[in-house]
Amino acid sequence: MKTCAKAAWLVGTGAVAMSALLGGCGAKETADGKTLVEIVQYKPEAVKAFEALETKFNETHDDIELRIDSPNDAMTILKTRFIREDYPDIIGIGGDINYSSFLDSDMLMDISDYEGLSEIKESYLRTDKELEFIPMEGVYAVPYMANAAGVLYNRDIFAEHGWTIPKTLDEFYALCEEIQAAGIQPLYFGFKDTWTCLAPWNAICVDLAPSDICSQVNAGNAKFADAYRPVAEVTKSLLAYAQPDPYAYSYNDACTAFARGESAMYVIGSYAVPQIKSVNPDINVDSFVFPASNNAEENLLNSGNDLQWSVMAGKEEKKEAIYTVLDFLYEDENIQTYLDDQSAVPCKKGDFELPSMLDGMKEYIENDKMADYQDHHYPAEMAVDAMIQTYLMDGRADATDLFMERFDTEWVRYNRDLIAKVQKFYEENPDKQAKGGEEK
């Protein structure tokens, strides 16, 4: 099936004449003969940064015109454009299951010949390979910006009491006990918003579960009941250090409480800092990696591809212009423009100025000790966040057993077709059998 037809299939359309479908994949020029390179990217909060980059590019390139669209609901708009056979040249999306679906539908161009890939940190390239439903030859995305999740902490409270950053799980528990003994709330959660339940879950997973566990399960080589049990147990153990009834408080409530000094720590991503500072602009906040293992060398930073660039298939005739645009976006000063605007983590190797809230994570960022968010592999219909919330609220002695059983059952329910496809692939390609990630 050709790429354009695949796009129609992806969004659930019926048969369309092939000539009409292919018409949307051709090259475009501006009225003055410049090669038009169009980007649609999914982060509207970064529109000002991209407007500045678009202007800068167009002022310095005579033969290419760059247009960057940053709509509020980019995924819906992209799928609508796919139906209309109106394809941008480059799409900017996150490294998540949407990317996996685009790959599976043969919609993206192999860009393994793009020289800029050599400058990308290996962990972020590996993250994209692990998002492939079945192993694919080639490279289909260039990671651009990442985010980071772990534990935010109030520097002033820590400095006042002389507390140090924990490097192991036992040290973390001991710190929480010490904070409680000082009459301070160690942790605050906003579990009323179920998605926040994924913050500690993901940060703990990177230390205690194989990064490719979802692929292993799909291939029939593992079960979540085994791989996720320690993750579930550690996640639940945090409730002993949380405020009473964390399910009564929302994300905004938790951000506000932390901003006002009502807890010393907050297990969440760096994306929460703007919300926190909107309440208390003067808060002195830093972060550290959640130390879920008692072997400090095994601990990793939970960091995923927040924004990456993929080229739509069928754009080979414009590849030189497209690569010129990518080269521009990856110039150090242009990356710094985005970092300054969005407080992100660069996927490119290099010496960049990071926001102070990431000081405690710099060692992991600089040494490329990172792994992706597990929920980037979860289908939305499975509602894993709600499953975790239900588990955390379950006080029965066998709650973990029931949760693990449910996780495996629900995974099969929502991934039945994918599992069949993956296992058929490995039956037909035994030499490519999934070997599984390193056991944690």
Secondary structure, DSSP 4 states (H G I P E B T S, - for coil): --HHHHHHHHTT-----HHHHHHTTS--B-TTSPEEEEEEES-GGGHHHHHHHHHHHHHH-SSEEEEEE--TTHHHHHHHHHHTT---SEEEE-SSHHHHHHHHTT-B---TT-GGGGGB-HHHHHHHHHT-SS--SS---EEEEEEEEEEEEEHHHHHHHT-----SHHHHHHHHHHHHHTT---B---TTSGGGGHHHHHHHHHHHS-TTHHHHHHTTS--HHHHSHHHHHHHHHGGGGSPS-GGGS-HHHHHHHHHTTS-SEEEEEGGGHHHHHHH-TT--EEEE----SSSGGG--EEEEEEEEEEEBTT-GGGHHHHHHHHHHHTSHHHHHHHHHHH--EESB-S-----GGGGGGHHHHHTT-EE--GGGGS-GGG-HHHHHHHHHH--STTHHHHHHHHHHHHHHHHHHHHHHHHHHHHHH-GGG----PPP-
